[in-house]
Amino acid sequence: MNKNKICNPKTEVASGVSLNDKDYMDNLLSTLKSLVKNHAIALTEASNEVLCQEYKEMFDLFLDLQRETYEAMFRKGWYSIEKAEEKKIKEKYEMLDQEMTELSE
């Protein structure tokens, strides 16, 4: 096992043509991600303050649900993440810092 990989034991699901729990969760996560993206756009486009506030509340709700769904899938072992190497983190930071400096000039 890759020691840089962070994951939980995988919950096995039935395979075949029938949908299983993982399939439903994948679909839910994809839908919530789309809702978050679309509400972010709606927030930036709303010209009415009341409408903007309504979109903000819905955005926050969908974002929370998206995160909870991802975390539930992670706990079941259906998602894993990899630990970043310190060198790669430093390189990325330096690159972004340079870009920020150039934008500030």
C-alpha positions as a printed NumPy array, in Angstrom:
array([[  0.   ,   0.   ,   0.   ],
       [  1.198,   3.498,  -0.844],
       [  2.165,   5.178,   2.445],
       [  1.329,   8.59 ,   0.962],
       [ -2.253,   7.486,   0.335],
       [ -4.844,   8.447,   2.924],
       [ -7.978,   6.286,   2.859],
       [-10.42 ,   4.222,   4.864],
       [-11.28 ,   0.543,   4.415],
       [-13.435,   0.22 ,   1.309],
       [-17.09 ,  -0.683,   1.838],
       [-17.908,  -3.285,  -0.771],
       [-21.062,  -2.867,  -2.832],
       [-22.895,  -5.21 ,  -5.158],
       [-21.713,  -5.154,  -8.739],
       [-23.796,  -5.68 , -11.817],
       [-26.413,  -3.732, -13.721],
       [-28.383,  -2.656, -10.636],
       [-27.491,   0.607,  -8.952],
       [-25.817,   0.299,  -5.575],
       [-25.168,   2.716,  -2.688],
       [-21.909,   3.963,  -4.227],
       [-23.675,   4.69 ,  -7.533],
       [-26.353,   6.719,  -5.755],
       [-23.76 ,   8.6  ,  -3.726],
       [-21.678,   9.329,  -6.853],
       [-24.755,  10.714,  -8.564],
       [-25.703,  12.813,  -5.535],
       [-22.171,  14.205,  -5.247],
       [-22.069,  15.127,  -8.942],
       [-25.441,  16.847,  -8.692],
       [-24.414,  18.8  ,  -5.598],
       [-21.148,  19.877,  -7.232],
       [-23.108,  21.209, -10.211],
       [-25.52 ,  23.045,  -7.925],
       [-22.626,  24.672,  -6.047],
       [-20.974,  25.791,  -9.303],
       [-24.214,  27.131, -10.763],
       [-25.139,  28.996,  -7.577],
       [-21.675,  30.562,  -7.474],
       [-22.346,  31.925, -10.956],
       [-25.818,  33.083,  -9.952],
       [-24.346,  34.9  ,  -6.944],
       [-21.951,  36.866,  -9.12 ],
       [-24.703,  37.726, -11.605],
       [-27.483,  38.712,  -9.164],
       [-28.18 ,  42.444,  -9.267],
       [-30.921,  42.397,  -6.626],
       [-29.713,  42.269,  -3.006],
       [-32.634,  40.113,  -1.792],
       [-32.142,  37.648,  -4.631],
       [-28.405,  37.6  ,  -3.992],
       [-29.022,  36.755,  -0.325],
       [-31.38 ,  33.911,  -1.3  ],
       [-28.753,  32.494,  -3.674],
       [-26.123,  32.816,  -0.928],
       [-28.247,  30.815,   1.52 ],
       [-28.87 ,  28.104,  -1.087],
       [-25.173,  28.12 ,  -2.043],
       [-24.161,  27.577,   1.593],
       [-26.69 ,  24.756,   1.965],
       [-25.567,  22.976,  -1.207],
       [-21.902,  23.449,  -0.303],
       [-22.473,  21.906,   3.144],
       [-24.395,  18.977,   1.621],
       [-21.677,  18.449,  -0.986],
       [-19.012,  18.339,   1.721],
       [-21.041,  15.969,   3.921],
       [-21.612,  13.647,   0.956],
       [-17.913,  13.62 ,   0.071],
       [-16.958,  12.93 ,   3.701],
       [-19.467,  10.06 ,   3.931],
       [-17.996,   8.55 ,   0.767],
       [-14.469,   9.021,   2.118],
       [-15.427,   7.235,   5.361],
       [-16.739,   4.305,   3.302],
       [-13.427,   4.105,   1.44 ],
       [-14.879,   5.216,  -1.9  ],
       [-12.461,   8.169,  -2.074],
       [ -8.827,   8.431,  -1.127],
       [ -6.375,  11.294,  -1.096],
       [ -2.62 ,  11.396,  -1.375],
       [ -0.33 ,  13.148,   1.017],
       [  1.572,  15.878,  -0.82 ],
       [  5.325,  15.895,  -0.618],
       [  6.768,  18.89 ,   1.214],
       [  8.896,  19.745,  -1.839],
       [  5.822,  19.922,  -4.111],
       [  3.978,  22.115,  -1.624],
       [  6.925,  24.503,  -1.447],
       [  7.242,  24.631,  -5.261],
       [  3.531,  25.377,  -5.671],
       [  3.66 ,  28.069,  -2.986],
       [  6.629,  29.752,  -4.659],
       [  4.922,  29.67 ,  -8.053],
       [  1.696,  31.187,  -6.677],
       [  3.655,  33.753,  -4.679],
       [  5.48 ,  34.799,  -7.854],
       [  2.194,  35.094,  -9.758],
       [  0.712,  37.197,  -6.959],
       [  3.76 ,  39.48 ,  -7.006],
       [  3.43 ,  39.936, -10.769],
       [ -0.268,  40.757, -10.447],
       [  0.485,  43.359,  -7.771],
       [  2.959,  45.236,  -9.963]])
